[in-house]
Amino acid sequence: MDQPLKRLYDVVVVGGGQAGLSASVCLSKHGVDHVVLERDRVAESWRSQRWDNFCLVTPNWQCTLPDFAYDQEYRGDDPDGFMKRDEIVKYLESFQDQCGIPVLEGVGVGRATHDGTRFKLSLSNGSAIECQGLVVATGGYHVPRIPDAGKELPPSIHQIHSSQYKNAESLPDGPVLVVGTGQSGCQIAEDLHLEGRDVHLCVGSAPRSPRFYRGRDVTGWLVDMGAYAVTVDEHPMGKDVRKKTNHYLTGRDGGREIDLRRFAMEGMHLHGRLLKVEEGVLEFADDLKMNLDGADASAERIKNEIDKHIAERGIQAPEGQRYTPCWEPEDPGRSQVHCSEISNVVWCTGFSKDYRWLEVDALDDDGEPLYQRGVSTVEGLYFLGLPWMHTWGSGRFSGVADDAQHVAGHLAKWLQATPQYQS
């Protein structure tokens, strides 16, 4: 963005990821004067908080940003593949350039208040601006979360959060304990395992998904079955689904399932959840078998639903292969590992939200934003890009465009009914 920052805008969008950029394109269609503020660079979280071999777990054809589908405007040559980290950054940079999105990089918002008429923003460059509408598109992954057990580990053990992990070579020599089996935990454990590192993995209750089934990627079946169109209000779990861990699988090397049992056969050490660190000993729960069985059952349920969909519609598809466990834990009881046997810990334990800069009465007692499909309880304030904000795809490339169109349309209509500020 070449032009200087103005003092007044109709709307300010905070965050230069896919959500903020999508909001900008949709606002421009409504003729809304706005700017996107990004404290670092466009797509910064993809650049700096992902490891070297990171790739999407959903196919590239699901990347449908507003007016910028992967295989249409971007001209990607592998719609059935899975974009790697640097390709994702290039995709978003191309989106910004081709759509002429007004982004001001290197400018963060230190404080946002509302005087009853306008939002007042104090910026990291020392300036202050005002706006009628404010779109918070900073995502939901703000502060790395590390359990208290990390404080009990001896200083000789190198500890990092998943957002800091880059590759196996960047860690000191010696065994690595990966804590957490969400998507990041499983993929980082695999990355280390494939590089020949001695890996210990704490297995939680996260579900897993098949990658391919009955002749196609499972994502395609789920789209046809309407799984991505189910709204949070229609989901059996309601808003609690926002707390649910995503299924683990990978898009690496063309896409595949992640089978922790196979890793165990190949030498990875699997444990239950980490309970505590006491007197130099890591103690794990006796839930390893239960968690492995639960993950397998989740994958088989997805296959059952696909089978039902195929049968009900008379679709011609190859027969599907069912999963047979290739490994079982020998001892169902609690296990222990002495800290001297571990050189590194990678905490794949998620993030906490941090909206302390947003000094507006739009958060609940837990600091979670209050909204209905991105429309906040405070007039003129909107959220975008959060997991399950409206559908399963809300926090992904597949659903953010629909949410951005909804938010921009609501915001534009609201602005038309609101007296515009004068410079």
VMD Tcl script that draws the C-alpha trace (Angstrom):
set ca {
  {0.00 0.00 0.00}
  {1.64 3.21 -1.21}
  {-0.81 5.82 0.03}
  {-0.40 7.18 3.58}
  {-2.69 6.05 6.35}
  {-5.71 8.31 6.70}
  {-7.16 9.48 9.99}
  {-10.70 8.28 9.25}
  {-12.08 5.21 7.51}
  {-15.48 3.69 7.10}
  {-14.00 0.35 8.14}
  {-10.70 -0.98 9.45}
  {-9.85 -4.65 9.07}
  {-7.32 -6.00 11.57}
  {-5.32 -8.95 10.28}
  {-3.69 -9.71 6.92}
  {-4.35 -13.43 6.64}
  {-6.89 -15.11 4.39}
  {-9.80 -13.83 6.51}
  {-8.72 -10.18 6.50}
  {-7.86 -10.22 2.79}
  {-11.20 -11.85 1.98}
  {-13.04 -9.22 4.02}
  {-11.29 -6.50 2.04}
  {-12.29 -7.92 -1.35}
  {-15.91 -8.22 -0.24}
  {-15.96 -4.73 1.26}
  {-14.57 -3.30 -1.98}
  {-17.48 -4.86 -3.89}
  {-19.80 -2.83 -1.68}
  {-17.77 0.34 -2.24}
  {-16.76 0.58 1.42}
  {-13.74 2.76 2.18}
  {-11.38 0.65 4.29}
  {-7.84 -0.43 5.08}
  {-6.34 -3.72 6.25}
  {-3.80 -3.43 9.08}
  {-1.26 -6.22 9.48}
  {1.27 -5.98 12.31}
  {3.84 -8.07 10.41}
  {3.51 -9.24 6.80}
  {0.60 -10.64 4.83}
  {0.20 -14.34 5.68}
  {2.63 -13.98 8.60}
  {1.31 -16.92 10.61}
  {1.82 -19.19 7.59}
  {5.35 -17.86 7.18}
  {6.61 -17.98 10.74}
  {4.40 -20.39 12.69}
  {4.60 -23.43 10.39}
  {7.39 -25.96 9.98}
  {9.38 -26.45 6.78}
  {7.44 -29.50 5.55}
  {4.02 -28.16 6.53}
  {1.22 -28.56 4.00}
  {-2.54 -28.25 3.96}
  {-4.64 -31.26 4.94}
  {-7.46 -30.25 2.56}
  {-7.03 -30.42 -1.23}
  {-6.10 -27.31 -3.15}
  {-9.44 -27.27 -4.98}
  {-11.02 -26.31 -1.67}
  {-9.07 -23.04 -1.66}
  {-11.82 -20.71 -2.85}
  {-11.04 -17.20 -1.71}
  {-13.38 -14.50 -3.07}
  {-12.88 -14.27 -6.85}
  {-9.62 -16.18 -6.47}
  {-10.05 -19.94 -6.62}
  {-6.83 -21.97 -6.64}
  {-7.25 -23.42 -10.14}
  {-8.97 -20.44 -11.73}
  {-7.34 -17.12 -10.85}
  {-4.20 -18.43 -9.18}
  {-3.66 -21.01 -11.93}
  {-2.38 -23.65 -9.59}
  {-1.31 -26.78 -11.44}
  {-2.30 -29.36 -8.81}
  {-5.90 -28.91 -7.65}
  {-5.96 -32.39 -6.12}
  {-2.68 -31.81 -4.28}
  {-1.95 -30.06 -1.01}
  {-0.19 -26.71 -0.93}
  {3.02 -26.54 1.05}
  {3.86 -23.69 3.41}
  {5.67 -21.49 0.90}
  {3.01 -22.14 -1.75}
  {0.32 -20.97 0.67}
  {2.22 -17.73 1.23}
  {2.58 -17.25 -2.54}
  {-1.14 -17.94 -3.00}
  {-2.08 -15.24 -0.49}
  {0.46 -12.77 -1.87}
  {-0.98 -13.30 -5.35}
  {-4.47 -12.81 -3.93}
  {-3.41 -9.48 -2.45}
  {-1.65 -8.29 -5.59}
  {-4.25 -9.30 -8.17}
  {-7.18 -7.99 -6.13}
  {-5.44 -4.74 -5.20}
  {-6.13 -5.21 -1.50}
  {-5.20 -2.09 0.54}
  {-2.93 -3.62 3.19}
  {-0.65 -1.64 5.46}
  {2.03 -4.03 6.73}
  {4.08 -3.53 9.86}
  {1.28 -1.70 11.65}
  {-0.49 -3.38 14.54}
  {-3.34 -2.26 16.75}
  {-2.28 -1.76 20.35}
  {-5.67 -0.67 21.62}
  {-9.20 -0.35 20.28}
  {-11.98 1.52 22.09}
  {-15.47 2.72 21.17}
  {-16.92 6.08 22.18}
  {-20.49 5.20 21.24}
  {-20.09 6.49 17.71}
  {-16.69 5.45 16.37}
  {-13.89 3.02 17.10}
  {-10.62 4.66 18.08}
  {-7.46 2.68 17.32}
  {-4.02 3.30 18.78}
  {-1.44 1.89 16.37}
  {2.03 0.47 16.87}
  {3.58 3.21 14.74}
  {2.41 5.82 17.25}
  {-0.49 7.13 15.22}
  {-4.21 6.93 15.93}
  {-7.12 6.46 13.54}
  {-10.89 6.19 13.77}
  {-13.50 4.15 11.96}
  {-17.21 3.43 11.95}
  {-16.85 -0.34 11.54}
  {-14.17 -2.71 12.77}
  {-13.50 -6.23 11.45}
  {-11.31 -8.39 13.70}
  {-9.71 -11.00 11.44}
  {-6.80 -12.05 13.64}
  {-7.82 -15.71 13.88}
  {-8.08 -17.65 17.10}
  {-4.48 -18.75 17.63}
  {-2.81 -15.93 19.52}
  {-0.79 -17.14 22.52}
  {0.97 -20.53 22.54}
  {-0.38 -22.67 25.36}
  {2.13 -24.71 27.37}
  {1.00 -26.84 30.34}
  {2.35 -26.20 33.81}
  {4.24 -29.48 33.55}
  {6.74 -27.64 31.37}
  {7.88 -25.67 34.41}
  {8.81 -28.90 36.17}
  {11.17 -30.12 33.46}
  {14.90 -29.71 34.08}
  {16.64 -26.89 32.18}
  {18.67 -29.47 30.27}
  {15.56 -30.33 28.23}
  {15.01 -28.06 25.24}
  {11.35 -26.97 25.06}
  {9.50 -25.31 22.18}
  {5.89 -24.85 21.14}
  {4.66 -26.32 17.84}
  {4.52 -22.80 16.39}
  {8.32 -22.60 16.82}
  {9.17 -25.97 15.30}
  {10.90 -25.82 11.89}
  {12.59 -29.15 11.24}
  {14.35 -32.06 12.90}
  {17.79 -30.54 12.38}
  {16.86 -27.43 14.35}
  {16.46 -29.44 17.56}
  {19.40 -30.54 19.73}
  {20.46 -34.16 19.39}
  {18.61 -36.75 21.39}
  {15.09 -38.13 21.84}
  {12.10 -35.83 21.29}
  {8.86 -35.91 23.26}
  {5.89 -34.59 21.28}
  {2.94 -33.72 23.50}
  {-0.44 -33.72 21.78}
  {-1.98 -35.59 18.85}
  {-4.03 -32.96 17.12}
  {-3.10 -32.23 13.52}
  {0.12 -30.41 14.42}
  {1.27 -32.98 16.97}
  {0.77 -35.96 14.68}
  {2.36 -34.26 11.69}
  {5.36 -33.01 13.66}
  {5.84 -36.46 15.20}
  {5.76 -37.92 11.68}
  {8.21 -35.30 10.43}
  {10.67 -36.18 13.19}
  {10.10 -39.90 12.72}
  {10.79 -39.75 8.98}
  {14.03 -37.92 9.74}
  {15.17 -40.80 11.95}
  {14.73 -39.07 15.29}
  {13.87 -41.08 18.40}
  {10.30 -39.92 19.10}
  {8.07 -40.26 22.13}
  {4.46 -39.22 21.51}
  {1.76 -38.44 24.07}
  {-1.46 -39.66 22.48}
  {-4.60 -37.75 23.41}
  {-8.23 -38.20 22.42}
  {-8.07 -36.46 19.04}
  {-9.97 -38.27 16.26}
  {-8.40 -39.33 13.00}
  {-9.72 -39.43 9.47}
  {-9.16 -41.66 6.46}
  {-7.45 -39.87 3.57}
  {-8.77 -41.79 0.57}
  {-11.77 -44.11 0.54}
  {-13.77 -45.77 -2.17}
  {-11.89 -44.21 -5.03}
  {-11.48 -40.58 -3.98}
  {-10.22 -38.21 -1.31}
  {-12.52 -38.27 1.69}
  {-12.81 -34.47 1.53}
  {-14.69 -34.81 -1.75}
  {-17.16 -37.25 -0.24}
  {-17.70 -34.97 2.76}
  {-18.41 -31.99 0.51}
  {-20.96 -34.00 -1.46}
  {-22.54 -35.17 1.79}
  {-22.97 -31.58 2.97}
  {-20.62 -31.87 5.94}
  {-19.03 -28.49 5.22}
  {-22.43 -26.80 4.88}
  {-23.72 -27.75 8.34}
  {-23.93 -24.61 10.45}
  {-22.88 -24.36 14.07}
  {-26.55 -23.90 15.00}
  {-27.47 -27.13 13.20}
  {-24.62 -29.18 14.62}
  {-25.59 -31.63 17.40}
  {-22.88 -30.15 19.63}
  {-23.94 -26.57 18.98}
  {-21.29 -24.01 19.85}
  {-19.36 -26.63 21.82}
  {-18.13 -27.96 18.48}
  {-15.77 -24.97 18.44}
  {-13.80 -26.68 21.21}
  {-13.57 -29.98 19.35}
  {-10.16 -31.10 18.08}
  {-9.92 -31.58 14.32}
  {-9.30 -35.03 12.85}
  {-5.67 -35.77 12.14}
  {-4.36 -36.79 8.72}
  {-1.85 -35.28 6.32}
  {-1.47 -33.94 2.80}
  {2.22 -34.79 2.76}
  {3.57 -36.64 -0.30}
  {0.23 -36.48 -2.05}
  {-1.84 -37.17 1.05}
  {-2.19 -40.12 3.39}
  {-3.64 -41.24 6.68}
  {-1.60 -40.95 9.84}
  {-1.52 -44.32 11.58}
  {0.12 -43.99 14.99}
  {0.07 -47.76 15.42}
  {2.28 -48.16 12.36}
  {4.66 -45.57 13.78}
  {4.86 -47.68 16.95}
  {5.76 -50.75 14.90}
  {8.54 -48.69 13.33}
  {9.97 -47.67 16.70}
  {8.05 -44.59 17.85}
  {7.27 -44.70 21.59}
  {3.57 -44.10 22.24}
  {2.28 -43.01 25.65}
  {-1.03 -41.89 27.07}
  {-1.70 -38.30 28.08}
  {1.00 -36.56 30.08}
  {-0.23 -36.35 33.67}
  {2.65 -34.71 35.50}
  {6.36 -34.30 35.93}
  {7.54 -35.16 39.41}
  {11.01 -35.74 40.81}
  {12.51 -35.99 37.36}
  {9.96 -38.47 36.04}
  {7.36 -37.96 33.30}
  {4.18 -39.84 34.18}
  {1.60 -40.76 31.54}
  {-2.02 -41.85 31.90}
  {-3.20 -45.38 31.16}
  {-5.46 -44.22 28.32}
  {-3.24 -45.04 25.33}
  {-5.30 -48.00 24.12}
  {-8.55 -46.13 24.67}
  {-7.31 -43.13 22.71}
  {-5.99 -45.21 19.83}
  {-9.23 -47.19 19.66}
  {-11.26 -44.00 19.78}
  {-9.31 -42.45 16.90}
  {-9.76 -45.60 14.81}
  {-13.48 -45.70 15.57}
  {-13.80 -42.10 14.38}
  {-12.19 -42.97 11.05}
  {-14.45 -45.98 10.63}
  {-17.56 -43.88 11.37}
  {-16.60 -41.57 8.53}
  {-16.32 -44.59 6.25}
  {-19.74 -45.79 7.41}
  {-21.30 -42.46 6.49}
  {-19.65 -42.55 3.07}
  {-20.90 -46.10 2.50}
  {-24.41 -44.97 3.42}
  {-24.21 -41.98 1.07}
  {-23.04 -44.18 -1.80}
  {-25.70 -46.82 -1.21}
  {-28.57 -44.35 -0.91}
  {-27.68 -42.67 -4.21}
  {-26.66 -45.74 -6.14}
  {-23.20 -44.31 -6.83}
  {-20.75 -46.59 -8.60}
  {-17.59 -46.66 -6.52}
  {-14.83 -49.18 -5.74}
  {-15.15 -51.24 -2.59}
  {-13.60 -49.64 0.47}
  {-10.90 -51.12 2.63}
  {-11.54 -51.35 6.35}
  {-8.86 -50.76 8.94}
  {-7.29 -53.55 10.94}
  {-5.09 -52.47 13.88}
  {-1.48 -53.43 13.22}
  {-0.24 -52.86 16.77}
  {-1.54 -52.93 20.33}
  {0.00 -51.51 23.51}
  {1.61 -54.26 25.56}
  {0.92 -52.70 28.96}
  {-2.40 -50.87 29.51}
  {-1.17 -49.37 32.78}
  {0.48 -46.01 33.35}
  {3.94 -45.56 31.93}
  {6.86 -43.47 33.08}
  {9.91 -42.01 31.39}
  {12.80 -40.45 33.27}
  {13.62 -36.92 32.18}
  {17.19 -38.02 31.49}
  {15.82 -40.06 28.58}
  {14.41 -36.96 26.84}
  {16.40 -34.14 25.25}
  {13.59 -32.14 23.63}
  {9.91 -31.45 24.13}
  {7.63 -30.05 21.43}
  {4.40 -28.82 22.98}
  {1.58 -29.32 20.47}
  {-0.99 -28.13 22.97}
  {-2.75 -25.37 21.11}
  {-3.24 -21.66 21.67}
  {-5.20 -19.27 23.81}
  {-7.06 -16.27 22.44}
  {-5.87 -12.81 23.41}
  {-8.22 -9.89 22.78}
  {-6.88 -7.66 25.54}
  {-6.28 -4.92 22.98}
  {-9.99 -4.92 22.14}
  {-11.40 -2.78 24.95}
  {-15.01 -3.22 23.92}
  {-17.77 -5.10 25.70}
  {-17.90 -7.88 23.11}
  {-16.31 -10.80 24.97}
  {-17.69 -13.33 27.42}
  {-16.21 -14.08 30.85}
  {-13.66 -16.45 29.27}
  {-12.47 -13.84 26.78}
  {-14.28 -15.48 23.87}
  {-15.90 -13.15 21.32}
  {-19.68 -12.91 21.30}
  {-21.18 -12.99 17.81}
  {-23.67 -14.57 15.43}
  {-21.99 -15.53 12.18}
  {-19.36 -12.88 12.76}
  {-21.79 -10.12 13.69}
  {-20.78 -8.97 17.16}
  {-23.03 -7.96 20.02}
  {-21.52 -4.46 19.63}
  {-22.81 -2.52 16.64}
  {-20.15 -2.01 14.00}
  {-17.86 -4.74 15.34}
  {-17.36 -7.98 13.41}
  {-15.23 -11.12 13.70}
  {-13.98 -13.28 10.86}
  {-11.84 -16.39 10.31}
  {-12.59 -18.23 13.55}
  {-13.06 -22.04 13.58}
  {-16.72 -22.99 13.30}
  {-17.73 -19.32 13.22}
  {-20.58 -20.45 11.01}
  {-19.59 -23.78 9.42}
  {-16.75 -26.30 9.53}
  {-15.01 -24.33 6.79}
  {-15.14 -20.94 8.55}
  {-11.56 -21.13 9.77}
  {-10.30 -22.64 6.51}
  {-9.75 -21.61 2.92}
  {-12.96 -23.39 1.95}
  {-15.47 -21.36 3.97}
  {-13.94 -17.99 4.70}
  {-15.25 -16.46 1.45}
  {-18.88 -17.14 2.33}
  {-18.40 -15.70 5.82}
  {-16.58 -12.65 4.44}
  {-19.41 -11.99 1.99}
  {-21.94 -12.23 4.80}
  {-19.99 -9.93 7.11}
  {-19.25 -7.38 4.38}
  {-22.89 -7.35 3.27}
  {-24.16 -6.87 6.82}
  {-21.55 -4.19 7.49}
  {-22.31 -2.28 4.29}
  {-26.02 -2.31 5.05}
  {-25.37 -1.15 8.59}
  {-23.15 1.69 7.34}
  {-25.86 2.90 4.99}
  {-28.19 3.28 7.95}
  {-25.55 4.97 10.10}
  {-24.63 8.67 9.84}
  {-21.20 8.77 8.26}
  {-18.46 10.54 10.16}
  {-17.00 13.70 8.69}
  {-13.31 14.32 8.34}
}
mol new
graphics top color blue
foreach p $ca { graphics top sphere $p radius 0.5 }
foreach p [lrange $ca 0 end-1] q [lrange $ca 1 end] { graphics top cylinder $p $q radius 0.2 }
display resetview
